């Protein structure tokens, strides 16, 4: 029976470290306030005006994953790229990765599910692998948030949270016993779409004559992310456990069976709340939001790559990955490493 296994992981983050103290120099905030509400101490941002893109970060992460898997770009037969910060409005980042890596004329698809993008991409990769369509799929989650954050007092509630970075995995077909993806689940609730959103540009807002006038000044509310933080927190701590228990039940597992839980790094307080609800001990939960902030689609693969590098995952371990974010969308992936 063909199953999907992760054969390689890799990540890349910009060298520039931006601490809470750095942010306090440009907006009315402080280290204590940020840590208390998010758990974040620092994050990585690209150098200002460097024009480094999410594709650039994704390619670096992908090369590390390919090296870890012991294969080349010529062995990849499909690309899935999850991001909310693409290089262009169109085309998508997947084809840019295909170009940069020198892959064959393989298919490439972008997934625009923001914080849950990597989980959606993994579920998609698993379906393709199990169907026998592809053998080696490159899955990337990459973000450059810093180019589009409101670094003012007005935007501080959102801007202190997000960082730049990329993570990648190679998902391969295998018949090896004791390994592979056991279950996935994906959900959405569009009723709350505007509670966490960037609404411009888009056909809903449009490029109106008013906006295109030379003397029109586009406002921060039009172009920067909006987040109803309390609302997001309330829904996240409900949907996380639901998705987790659904994934475990589908594989006849319990929370006690989990060897490592890697939550989307949205907010350390969310992760801690869910951890307590499900009774996961500290040694079974991997968090790195304190170092990188919320890197959206990149957060889980970055954490997965770090966890492997740190020796926290061994062959056969039951690994659980869960995400919740804009849309609202959420889901989980459960696998035997």
N, C-alpha and C positions, 0 to 999 in steps of 0.2 A: 504494500500500500504506500503510495507516494505521500510524503508529508513535507511541510515547510520547516526548514531549520535555518538558524542564523549562523553563517559560516565566517563572517567577518564584521567587525565594528570599527568605527573610527570617528574622531571628532576634531574640530578646530575652532578656536576662539581667538579674537583679535588680541594683540599684545597690550593694548591700551587699557589700563585698569582705572575705572571711575568709582571712587569711594563715595559714601554718604557725605563725607566732609567736603568732597569736591562739589557735590550738588548743592550743598548749603551755601556755597559761594555765589551761586547764580539764581537761587530761589529761596523763598522763606520756608526752610525745612531744617531738620537736624538729624544726626545719627540715631539718637534715642527714639525719635518719632518714627523713623523708617523701620528700624529693627523691631520695635514693639508691634507694629501693624503688619509687617511682611516677613521679618526674619532676614532681610537682605542687608549685607554689609558692604558689598561691592558688586560691580558688574563690568562687563567688557563692552567697549564701544570702538568702532572703527575710528581711525584718525579723521578729524574734520576735513571736509573737502577732498578726501582721498579717492572718492568715487568707487571704493570697494563695494561690491554688490553681494547680494545673497547667493548668486551663482558662484562668485569667486570663493566665498566661504564654503559653499557646498562641494565644490570641486576638490578643495583641500581635504575636507572630511572624507569624501568618496575615495580619494587616493589612499588615505590611511586605512580605510575599510578594505579596499582591494588588496593592499599589502598584507593585512591581517588574515584575509581569506586565502592568500597565496594564489590569486588569479590575476588576470589582466583585464583591461577594459574590453578587449576583444571577446572575452568570455561572457560578458553581460548581454542579455537578450531583451531586456526591458528596463525602463527607468521610470520611477515614481518620485516626483519632487513635491514636497509639502511646504508651503510658505504662505504668509500673508503679505510679504514684502518683496514681490517679484521685481526683477530688473526693469521690465517693461509692462505696460498695461496688457499688451500682447506682442509677440508670442510668449509662451510660458518658459519658465526656467529649465524644464526638462530637456528641451531641444538644445539649449545653450550648453548644458552639461554634456550632452551627446557630442556636440561640436568640440568642446574643450578637451574631453577625454579621448577623442578620436575613436569612438565606438563605431561599429557598423551602422547601417541605416536601420537601426532598431526603433521600436516604438518608444515614445516618451509622453508621459502624462503628468500634468500638474494637479494637485489636490488643494483646494482652497477651503480648508476646514479649520484654519487658525490653530488654536491650542490643541485641538484633538486631531490635527492633520496627520501626525505621524501614526497614530492608532488607526485612523481610516486607511492610510497608505499600507500599513502592515496587513490589515484585514483584506485589502484588495490584492496585495501580493500573494497572500495565502490562498485566496480563491483561484488565482491564475496558476499557481504552482500545483495545487491539488487537481485542477482540471487538466493538467498535462500540457498547458499552453506554453509555459516558459520554464527554464531550468535555473537561471541565475538572474535575479532581479535586484537592481540597485535602488534602495529606498533612502531618500535624503530628506532631512528636515533642516531648513536653514532660514535665518532671519537677520536682517539689518534694520532694527527698530530705530536706532539712534538718529537716522536721517529725518524721521517724521515724528519726533516727540516735541511737545510744547514745553520748552525749558523755562517756563515762567511760573510765577506764583499761581496763576490760574490753572496751569496744567500739572502741577506737582503731584496730585493724587494718582495720576497715571504714569507720569514720566519717571518717577523714582523706581518703578517696578521693573521696567523692561531693559533687556540687554541684547547684545548681538552674539551670534554664534551658529555653529552647524554641527550636526551629527549624521552619520550614515551607517547603514547596515547592508550586508549582502544576504538576501534570502534565497536559499537554494533548495532544489528538490532532493529528497533523500528517502531511503527505505530503512535507514538505520533504526534499530529498536531503541526505545527509551528516550527518544529525542523528538522535537518538533512542536509546532503550534497545536495546542489541544482545543482551544475555543477562542472565539472573538465575538464581540457584540458591539453594535453601533446604534446610536439613538440621536434624535433631534427634537427640539421643541421651538419652532419658529415664532411662536407667540411672543417670545421675549427677544426677538432679533435686535431691536434697537437699544436694548439695555447695555450692550457692549458692541460698539460699531464705529466704523469710519464710513460716513455716508457720501463723501465726495472724493474723487469723481465717481459718477455712476449715472445710469440712465434714469434712475429715480429722481436724482437732483438735477441732472442734465447740465449741459454747457449752455446756459441761458444767455440771451443777448445782454442781460444785465451783468452777468459775471464776466463776459468777454469784453466789456467796455474797458478802455484803457484806464479810466479813473476809478474803477471799482476795486476796492481792497477786499480780498477774500479774508473772511474772519477766521480766527482760530477754531471756532466751533464747527466751521465747515470742513476743515481739512485735518484736524487732529483727532485722535481716538477719544471717544466718550465711553466711560464705564461707570455704571451704577454699582459701586464696590460692594455695598451691603447686600444688594440684591443678588449679585453674582455669588458671593460667599454663601448666602442662604441656600441657593439652588445647588451649588457645587457639593456642599457637605451632605446633601440628600442624594444626589445622583451618583456620586462616587461609590458609596456602599452598595447601592442598588446594582450598579454595573459589575462591581467586584463579585458580589454574591451570585449574579447571573452567570458570570464566566466560570466561577468555581463549580456551581451546580451542574453546568453543562459537561464538565469533565469529572463529575463525581468526586470533587475535592472539597476541602474545608479550609478556612483561614489558617488552621494549624499546619496544613500541608505546605504552605507557601514558604519558600526559602528566602526569596528576596522580592520586596514590593518596591517598584519604581513609579511613584506618582508623577504626573505632570507638575513641573515646578512653577506653579502659579503664585503660591503664597504659602510660606512655611506653616502658618496657622491653620490653613485648610488641611495640609498633609498631617499635621499633628492631631487635628480633630478626628480625621478619618482613621488614623492609626489607633487612637484610643478607642474609637467605636468598635473596631474589628479585633482589638487585642493583639496587634502586632508588636513584638518587642523591638527596641531601638536597633538591635543588630540585624533585623530583617527589613529595615526600611532604608532606602538610599535617597538622601537629599543633598543637593548642591546649590540650591537657590541662594544661599548666603554668599556664594562666590560669583555667581553668574546672573542673578536676577531671573526674571521670567523670559526665556528665549522662545516661547511659544512652540511652534512645530519642532524646534530643535531641542527642546528641554529633555525629553525622554531619551532620544538617542545619545545626547551628550552624557547624560547620567549613566546610561547603559554602558557606553564606552569606558567611562571612568571606573565604573564598578568592576568591569572585567579587568582593567589595568591594575586596579587595587587588589585583585585576587578575591573579590567578594562573590564571584560566580564560578561554580565548577560544573563540570559535565554532569548532566542529569538533574540539576537543580530546577525546582519549580519557580519560574519567574513570572511575576504579574506586573503588567503595565496598564495604567488607567489615566484617562485625561478628561477634562471638562473645559469648555470654553465657549466663545462667541457662537451664536446661532439660535438658541443654545444647542451645542452638540456635545456628545460625550460617548465613551466606549472603553472597552478593555481588550487586552490580548493576554492570554495565558499560555505559557509554553514550557516544555521541558528542555532545558539547555543541553 
